[in-house]
Amino acid sequence: MAIRKTRSDCTVGTLEKKNGLPPGTIRNKNGRDTRSDKRIGTIRKEYNKK
């Protein structure tokens, strides 16, 4: 079974629940927890800015 890329409009909270990850797994660059209502597309844009 193929694994698909996570959609950009998915939120961090949904991604963590869907993949069985504990809350707070996805973190910001400074080490703090990412808000659960932040979208995956926004995170990708932040990391591609460099």
C-alpha positions in Angstrom: 0.0 0.0 0.0 1.4 3.4 -1.0 1.8 6.2 1.5 0.6 9.6 0.3 2.0 13.0 1.2 0.0 14.8 3.9 -2.3 17.5 2.5 -1.4 21.1 3.1 -4.8 22.0 4.5 -4.5 19.4 7.3 -3.9 20.8 10.8 -1.1 19.7 13.2 -3.6 18.3 15.7 -5.3 16.1 13.0 -1.9 14.9 11.7 -0.8 13.9 15.2 -4.1 12.0 15.8 -4.1 10.3 12.4 -0.5 9.0 12.8 -0.9 8.1 16.4 1.7 10.7 17.6 1.5 12.2 21.1 0.4 15.8 21.3 3.4 18.2 21.1 5.4 16.0 18.7 5.6 18.6 16.0 7.6 21.6 17.2 8.6 25.0 16.0 12.2 25.9 15.2 12.8 27.4 18.7 11.7 24.1 20.3 8.2 25.1 21.5 5.1 23.0 20.7 3.4 24.0 17.4 -0.2 25.1 17.8 -2.7 22.3 17.0 -4.7 24.5 14.7 -1.7 25.5 12.5 -1.9 24.1 9.0 0.8 21.8 7.5 1.1 24.1 4.4 2.2 27.0 6.7 4.8 24.9 8.3 6.2 23.8 4.9 6.4 27.5 3.8 8.3 28.5 7.0 10.9 25.8 6.5 11.3 26.5 2.8 12.0 30.2 3.4 15.8 29.7 4.0 
